[in-house]
Amino acid sequence: MSQKSQSLLDYLVENEPSFRKARLPALYSSFAAQRTLNPDGYAANLSAWRRALAKVAKSGLAPPPTSSSKPSLLVLNTDERLVSAFETKQYGRPLSLGLVIKEAVENKELVPLRQFLEQKESIYSRSWSVWGLAGWVLKTAGVTDFLKGSGDKVPKGQFVVVENVEGASKAFGEGIKDKEGRFERTFTRAHFAKVFNDQLVEGGRELSDTDMDVLLVFLARDKQMIDYDGKTVKIRDGEGEPEGLTDEDASIAQLKELLASLTHQTLLLSKRVEELGAQAKEAVTKQNRVAALAALKSKKLAEQTLEKRYATVNQLEQVQTQLEQASDNVQIVKVMESSSDALKSLTAKVGGVEGVEEVVDRLREQMADADEVGKILAEASGTTVLDEGEIDDELAEMERQEKEKERKKVEEKQQREAEEGAKEEQKEAEDLRKKLEAIGEVPGSAPVKDKETDEAEAMMGRLTLG
């Protein structure tokens, strides 16, 4: 079932957990009496309906103010059509919908549209009286007893759904994290709507013009994320940039909108040139000379227009670059100026160069006086004043003696190793002699020497020569 063909109740049953089928009879009943008889049940029903109204509005399924107008996602239109949209054969009409709207207004979860747009103070301000809002509803809706007992009647009007506006504001904050330069953060109202229209509500749903007015007012007045004067929008950078809009901001916004429009035109013209070229080729293939000439003429005109658009875009981009550089230069100069003032203030706090020199001179004098006083006190108490030179000499002699000890240790170690090596060689020679003596000669024949004997004699010769 597509979203457009769904009834409001079907949509809520599928998407709102509190609208389980088992709870629908209670939600559609008149539960005003539960305020005192069953406060928990009363609060649960109110909470379920408030979430339902916010979700229905954001889905675009709620009836718009007029049949031809675009659905509002941040503003809920309340009248008989809303009640009828909730009506079903099984559960009838929601009998407490008027009560739900009244409670939502009292808790500032729903705010009358005109009041929201005209109010100077934030909706989060304590000075914005809840009862003042309720009174305004009575006056504009013509429901004189709205708060006096007939709360089940649904007032006719348009109400800003604060929950939905806050959600769009949060999405906007996530989407502008990468916008840094002044040029990137400045828009005309129309260009802002084109850029962010389908990025702030889940599912890519587009905001209506009324929704955009509500969001811009909310971002500027209640969240202080932008500066907005009805024509120009500038996203604040949060780095100490002065609040408010300037003529430069308006110029940047208009230039940016024009550049975006011309860039879009070049894309369309490029596509048009390609299409006309294809038409001309097709006409030639079909030997339709008249159609081919017409397509080529149109292509030529489109190419000339495209060339002019590209030239204009190039000029505007150069202007954009110069504006960005000029804006950066202004910020750099401001930073340098503030840094200069800070350095001047810090230097003044230490008395300037002369003051620092004077402090250093006084410090040196005081250190010299302290040394002199120490010497006098040492002489008066009979304490021998230590000679730093003698101490340094003694330390040097101790270090020399320590090095001499280390050198002797190294020499003694080397001598021991040499002696141990000589003893080892003598032992090996003795072992070889014993082995030679153990080898006998064969009678009546020349002495037989085996390989082992030759090696032993050769080794003995080397030892003897050594």
LUMPANU-810996 format. One line per field, with one value per residue (C-alpha): residue number from 0; z negated, y, x negated. Coordinates in nm, 2 decimals. Layout:
// residues N
k = [NUM:...]
w = [Z:...]
v = [Y:...]
u = [X:...]
END
This chain:
// residues 466
k = [0:1:2:3:4:5:6:7:8:9:10:11:12:13:14:15:16:17:18:19:20:21:22:23:24:25:26:27:28:29:30:31:32:33:34:35:36:37:38:39:40:41:42:43:44:45:46:47:48:49:50:51:52:53:54:55:56:57:58:59:60:61:62:63:64:65:66:67:68:69:70:71:72:73:74:75:76:77:78:79:80:81:82:83:84:85:86:87:88:89:90:91:92:93:94:95:96:97:98:99:100:101:102:103:104:105:106:107:108:109:110:111:112:113:114:115:116:117:118:119:120:121:122:123:124:125:126:127:128:129:130:131:132:133:134:135:136:137:138:139:140:141:142:143:144:145:146:147:148:149:150:151:152:153:154:155:156:157:158:159:160:161:162:163:164:165:166:167:168:169:170:171:172:173:174:175:176:177:178:179:180:181:182:183:184:185:186:187:188:189:190:191:192:193:194:195:196:197:198:199:200:201:202:203:204:205:206:207:208:209:210:211:212:213:214:215:216:217:218:219:220:221:222:223:224:225:226:227:228:229:230:231:232:233:234:235:236:237:238:239:240:241:242:243:244:245:246:247:248:249:250:251:252:253:254:255:256:257:258:259:260:261:262:263:264:265:266:267:268:269:270:271:272:273:274:275:276:277:278:279:280:281:282:283:284:285:286:287:288:289:290:291:292:293:294:295:296:297:298:299:300:301:302:303:304:305:306:307:308:309:310:311:312:313:314:315:316:317:318:319:320:321:322:323:324:325:326:327:328:329:330:331:332:333:334:335:336:337:338:339:340:341:342:343:344:345:346:347:348:349:350:351:352:353:354:355:356:357:358:359:360:361:362:363:364:365:366:367:368:369:370:371:372:373:374:375:376:377:378:379:380:381:382:383:384:385:386:387:388:389:390:391:392:393:394:395:396:397:398:399:400:401:402:403:404:405:406:407:408:409:410:411:412:413:414:415:416:417:418:419:420:421:422:423:424:425:426:427:428:429:430:431:432:433:434:435:436:437:438:439:440:441:442:443:444:445:446:447:448:449:450:451:452:453:454:455:456:457:458:459:460:461:462:463:464:465]
w = [0.00:0.10:-0.15:0.03:0.03:-0.34:-0.59:-0.89:-1.12:-0.90:-0.88:-1.26:-1.32:-1.11:-1.22:-1.58:-1.85:-2.09:-1.83:-1.87:-1.77:-2.12:-2.23:-1.95:-2.13:-2.43:-2.21:-2.01:-2.31:-2.52:-2.80:-2.96:-3.27:-3.32:-3.42:-3.78:-3.76:-3.59:-3.56:-3.43:-3.15:-3.07:-3.04:-2.82:-2.58:-2.55:-2.49:-2.22:-2.04:-2.05:-1.89:-1.64:-1.54:-1.50:-1.29:-1.07:-1.00:-0.92:-0.69:-0.47:-0.51:-0.72:-0.53:-0.39:-0.45:-0.10:0.14:0.39:0.15:0.08:-0.24:-0.54:-0.74:-1.03:-1.05:-1.14:-1.00:-1.25:-1.14:-1.06:-0.77:-1.02:-1.23:-0.92:-0.81:-1.14:-1.12:-1.05:-1.03:-1.31:-1.57:-1.45:-1.52:-1.78:-2.04:-2.25:-1.96:-2.06:-2.42:-2.29:-2.09:-2.39:-2.61:-2.34:-2.32:-2.69:-2.70:-2.39:-2.19:-1.94:-1.88:-1.67:-1.34:-1.33:-1.69:-1.62:-1.33:-1.49:-1.84:-1.91:-2.21:-2.19:-2.24:-2.52:-2.70:-3.03:-2.95:-2.67:-2.87:-2.80:-2.90:-2.67:-2.38:-2.48:-2.49:-2.14:-2.02:-2.17:-1.99:-1.65:-1.65:-1.78:-2.04:-2.35:-2.58:-2.45:-2.80:-2.99:-2.93:-2.56:-2.51:-2.28:-2.00:-1.75:-1.70:-1.34:-1.28:-1.19:-1.46:-1.44:-1.56:-1.78:-1.77:-1.40:-1.38:-1.63:-1.42:-1.11:-1.30:-1.42:-1.06:-0.94:-1.20:-1.08:-0.72:-0.76:-0.94:-0.63:-0.54:-0.65:-0.43:-0.43:-0.07:-0.15:-0.45:-0.28:-0.08:0.05:-0.10:0.23:0.28:-0.08:-0.02:0.30:0.13:-0.20:-0.09:-0.07:-0.32:-0.65:-0.68:-0.66:-0.33:-0.13:-0.18:-0.07:-0.30:-0.20:-0.18:-0.52:-0.66:-0.54:-0.70:-1.03:-1.01:-0.93:-1.21:-1.45:-1.35:-1.38:-1.69:-1.90:-1.80:-1.69:-1.42:-1.14:-1.08:-0.88:-0.77:-0.54:-0.23:-0.32:-0.53:-0.68:-0.88:-1.18:-1.21:-1.59:-1.60:-1.72:-1.40:-1.45:-1.46:-1.20:-0.82:-0.62:-0.26:-0.18:-0.29:-0.07:0.23:0.17:0.14:0.47:0.65:0.52:0.63:0.98:1.02:0.92:1.17:1.46:1.38:1.40:1.73:1.88:1.79:1.96:2.27:2.29:2.29:2.55:2.78:2.76:2.83:3.13:3.27:3.24:3.41:3.70:3.75:3.74:4.00:4.23:4.20:4.30:4.58:4.43:4.52:4.39:4.05:4.04:4.12:3.86:3.60:3.69:3.67:3.33:3.22:3.34:3.14:2.84:2.87:2.89:2.59:2.40:2.48:2.34:2.03:1.98:2.02:1.76:1.52:1.55:1.47:1.17:1.04:1.06:0.86:0.62:0.57:0.51:0.26:0.07:0.06:-0.05:-0.32:-0.44:-0.44:-0.67:-0.91:-0.90:-0.97:-1.26:-1.41:-1.38:-1.53:-1.83:-1.87:-1.86:-2.13:-2.34:-2.32:-2.40:-2.70:-2.83:-2.78:-2.96:-3.26:-3.30:-3.27:-2.92:-2.83:-3.07:-3.35:-3.28:-3.28:-3.61:-3.76:-3.64:-3.78:-4.12:-4.12:-4.05:-4.33:-4.58:-4.49:-4.54:-4.87:-4.98:-4.90:-5.09:-5.39:-5.39:-5.39:-5.68:-5.88:-5.82:-5.93:-6.24:-6.35:-6.29:-6.00:-5.74:-5.40:-5.15:-4.86:-4.55:-4.36:-4.61:-4.61:-4.23:-4.24:-4.50:-4.29:-3.98:-4.17:-4.30:-3.94:-3.82:-4.09:-4.00:-3.63:-3.73:-3.93:-3.63:-3.40:-3.64:-3.67:-3.29:-3.27:-3.54:-3.37:-3.04:-3.21:-3.38:-3.05:-2.89:-3.16:-3.15:-2.77:-2.81:-3.07:-2.84:-2.55:-2.78:-2.88:-2.52:-2.44:-2.73:-2.61:-2.26:-2.40:-2.59:-2.28:-2.08:-2.34:-2.33:-1.96:-1.91:-1.60:-1.39:-1.41:-1.09:-0.90:-0.86:-1.11:-1.01:-1.05:-1.03:-0.97:-1.34:-1.41:-1.14:-1.28:-1.63:-1.52:-1.32:-1.62:-1.85:-1.60:-1.61:-1.99:-2.01:-1.77:-1.97]
v = [0.00:0.34:0.61:0.84:0.57:0.49:0.62:0.81:0.53:0.26:0.46:0.50:0.13:0.05:0.32:0.43:0.17:0.33:0.28:-0.09:-0.23:-0.34:0.03:0.19:0.17:0.36:0.61:0.68:0.71:1.03:1.00:1.34:1.19:0.98:1.30:1.23:0.87:0.73:0.99:0.74:0.62:0.98:1.08:0.77:0.85:1.21:1.11:0.86:1.12:1.39:1.16:1.05:1.41:1.49:1.17:1.23:1.59:1.48:1.21:1.46:1.26:1.53:1.73:2.06:2.40:2.39:2.10:2.25:2.34:2.14:1.93:2.09:1.87:2.11:2.27:2.08:2.21:2.13:2.14:1.91:1.75:1.63:1.46:1.30:1.18:0.98:0.85:0.48:0.25:0.03:0.30:0.60:0.95:1.03:1.19:1.35:1.50:1.85:1.78:1.65:1.97:2.19:2.00:2.02:2.40:2.44:2.25:2.44:2.13:2.29:2.66:2.87:2.95:3.33:3.36:3.15:3.37:3.70:3.64:3.82:3.61:3.25:2.98:2.85:3.18:3.17:3.51:3.35:3.28:2.95:3.09:3.38:3.14:2.95:3.28:3.36:3.03:3.10:3.44:3.32:2.99:3.14:2.88:3.08:2.78:2.60:2.59:2.59:2.24:2.18:2.07:1.78:2.02:2.05:2.42:2.54:2.67:2.60:2.49:2.45:2.11:2.19:1.83:1.83:2.17:2.06:1.75:1.96:2.19:1.91:1.77:2.12:2.14:1.81:1.92:2.25:2.12:2.14:2.50:2.72:3.03:3.33:3.26:2.90:3.02:3.30:3.25:3.43:3.30:3.13:2.97:2.85:2.68:2.51:2.38:2.25:2.18:1.81:1.75:1.81:1.55:1.18:1.02:1.33:1.48:1.85:2.13:2.37:2.74:2.77:2.51:2.70:3.02:2.84:2.67:3.00:3.18:2.90:2.87:3.25:3.33:3.01:2.83:3.13:2.92:3.18:3.54:3.61:3.92:3.78:3.80:3.69:3.40:3.36:3.06:3.17:3.03:3.02:3.19:3.53:3.67:3.97:3.90:4.05:4.09:4.35:4.49:4.27:3.96:4.06:4.11:3.78:3.60:3.75:3.67:3.31:3.26:3.41:3.19:2.88:2.97:3.03:2.71:2.52:2.69:2.59:2.23:2.25:2.42:2.16:1.89:2.08:2.11:1.74:1.66:1.89:1.74:1.40:1.52:1.67:1.34:1.14:1.38:1.33:0.96:0.98:1.22:1.49:1.80:2.05:1.90:1.86:2.24:2.34:2.13:2.26:2.62:2.56:2.39:2.69:2.93:2.72:2.70:3.08:3.12:2.85:3.04:3.36:3.18:3.03:3.37:3.52:3.23:3.28:3.65:3.58:3.32:3.57:3.81:3.54:3.47:3.83:3.86:3.56:3.70:4.03:3.87:3.66:3.98:4.15:3.86:3.85:4.22:4.19:3.91:4.10:4.41:4.22:4.05:4.38:4.52:4.21:4.24:4.61:4.54:4.27:4.49:4.77:4.54:4.48:4.85:4.84:4.79:5.05:4.90:4.55:4.69:4.87:4.55:4.34:4.61:4.61:4.23:4.22:4.48:4.29:3.96:4.13:4.28:3.94:3.78:4.06:4.02:3.64:3.69:3.94:3.71:3.42:3.62:3.74:3.39:3.24:3.03:2.97:3.10:2.82:2.87:2.75:2.72:2.48:2.27:2.24:2.15:1.88:1.74:1.73:1.54:1.29:1.23:1.19:0.93:0.74:0.73:0.60:0.32:0.22:0.22:-0.01:-0.24:-0.27:-0.34:-0.60:-0.78:-0.79:-0.93:-1.20:-1.30:-1.32:-1.54:-1.77:-1.80:-1.90:-2.17:-2.31:-2.34:-2.51:-2.76:-2.84:-2.89:-3.13:-3.33:-3.36:-3.47:-3.75:-3.86:-3.88:-4.08:-4.33:-4.39:-4.67:-4.76:-5.09:-5.31:-5.35:-5.09:-4.72:-4.54:-4.53:-4.19:-4.16:-3.84:-3.79:-3.81:-3.56:-3.31:-3.36:-3.31:-3.00:-2.86:-2.94:-2.75:-2.45:-2.45:-2.49:-2.20:-2.00]
u = [0.00:-0.15:-0.18:0.07:0.34:0.30:0.54:0.39:0.48:0.33:0.01:0.00:0.06:-0.24:-0.47:-0.38:-0.42:-0.18:0.10:0.13:0.46:0.54:0.51:0.72:1.06:0.91:0.74:1.05:1.27:1.35:1.09:1.12:1.26:0.95:0.76:0.88:1.00:0.69:0.41:0.15:0.39:0.48:0.11:0.04:0.32:0.21:-0.15:-0.04:0.17:-0.10:-0.35:-0.09:-0.01:-0.38:-0.45:-0.14:-0.25:-0.61:-0.48:-0.29:0.03:0.21:0.46:0.30:0.47:0.62:0.67:0.42:0.14:-0.17:-0.16:-0.33:-0.57:-0.63:-0.29:0.03:0.36:0.64:1.00:1.29:1.09:0.83:1.09:1.25:0.90:0.88:1.23:1.28:1.58:1.46:1.35:1.54:1.41:1.13:1.35:1.07:0.86:0.96:0.85:0.52:0.46:0.55:0.30:0.03:0.08:0.06:-0.27:-0.40:-0.43:-0.20:-0.23:0.01:-0.16:-0.11:-0.21:-0.52:-0.63:-0.55:-0.69:-1.01:-1.12:-1.23:-0.97:-1.19:-1.16:-0.97:-0.81:-0.62:-0.30:-0.13:0.20:0.14:0.10:0.41:0.60:0.47:0.60:0.95:0.96:0.84:1.02:1.35:1.38:1.47:1.50:1.18:1.04:1.37:1.50:1.56:1.20:1.31:1.39:1.10:1.02:0.97:0.61:0.25:0.00:-0.37:-0.48:-0.78:-0.91:-0.93:-1.10:-1.36:-1.43:-1.47:-1.70:-1.92:-1.95:-2.04:-2.32:-2.46:-2.45:-2.64:-2.95:-3.16:-3.05:-3.34:-3.39:-3.16:-3.06:-2.96:-2.75:-2.55:-2.23:-1.93:-1.61:-1.51:-1.86:-1.86:-1.52:-1.65:-1.97:-1.81:-1.45:-1.48:-1.77:-1.61:-1.33:-1.38:-1.29:-1.39:-1.04:-1.03:-0.94:-0.66:-0.71:-0.54:-0.76:-1.07:-0.95:-0.90:-1.24:-1.43:-1.26:-1.34:-1.70:-1.75:-1.55:-1.55:-1.87:-2.08:-2.24:-2.17:-2.12:-1.80:-1.62:-1.35:-1.57:-1.92:-2.04:-2.39:-2.50:-2.69:-3.04:-3.06:-3.40:-3.32:-3.18:-2.96:-2.59:-2.36:-2.36:-2.54:-2.51:-2.81:-2.62:-2.33:-2.56:-2.73:-2.40:-2.27:-2.59:-2.59:-2.23:-2.29:-2.61:-2.41:-2.13:-2.37:-2.56:-2.24:-2.16:-2.49:-2.41:-2.07:-2.22:-2.50:-2.24:-2.03:-2.33:-2.39:-2.02:-2.01:-2.33:-2.17:-1.85:-2.06:-2.24:-1.92:-1.76:-2.06:-2.04:-1.67:-1.77:-1.55:-1.75:-1.50:-1.49:-1.87:-1.92:-1.66:-1.83:-2.18:-2.05:-1.90:-2.22:-2.42:-2.20:-2.22:-2.60:-2.62:-2.40:-2.61:-2.93:-2.79:-2.67:-3.01:-3.18:-2.94:-2.99:-3.37:-3.34:-3.12:-3.36:-3.64:-3.43:-3.35:-3.72:-3.80:-3.51:-3.64:-3.99:-3.87:-3.66:-3.95:-4.17:-3.92:-3.93:-4.31:-4.33:-4.08:-4.28:-4.61:-4.44:-4.31:-4.64:-4.82:-4.58:-4.64:-5.02:-5.00:-4.78:-5.01:-5.32:-5.15:-5.08:-5.46:-5.54:-5.68:-6.05:-6.17:-5.96:-6.11:-6.47:-6.40:-6.27:-6.57:-6.81:-6.64:-6.65:-7.02:-7.09:-6.88:-7.06:-7.40:-7.29:-7.16:-7.50:-7.69:-7.46:-7.52:-7.90:-7.88:-7.66:-7.90:-8.20:-8.02:-7.92:-8.26:-8.14:-8.41:-8.30:-8.34:-8.59:-8.40:-8.73:-8.89:-8.58:-8.59:-8.96:-8.90:-8.62:-8.84:-9.11:-8.86:-8.73:-9.10:-9.17:-8.85:-8.95:-9.30:-9.14:-8.93:-9.23:-9.43:-9.14:-9.12:-9.50:-9.49:-9.20:-9.39:-9.70:-9.50:-9.34:-9.69:-9.83:-9.53:-9.57:-9.94:-9.86:-9.60:-9.85:-10.11:-9.85:-9.76:-10.13:-10.18:-9.88:-10.03:-10.37:-10.20:-10.01:-10.33:-10.51:-10.22:-10.28:-10.54:-10.77:-10.74:-11.07:-11.28:-11.09:-11.08:-10.88:-10.52:-10.35:-9.99:-9.80:-9.74:-10.12:-10.20:-9.95:-10.09:-10.45:-10.36:-10.18:-10.48:-10.70:-10.48:-10.48:-10.86:-10.91:-10.67]
END
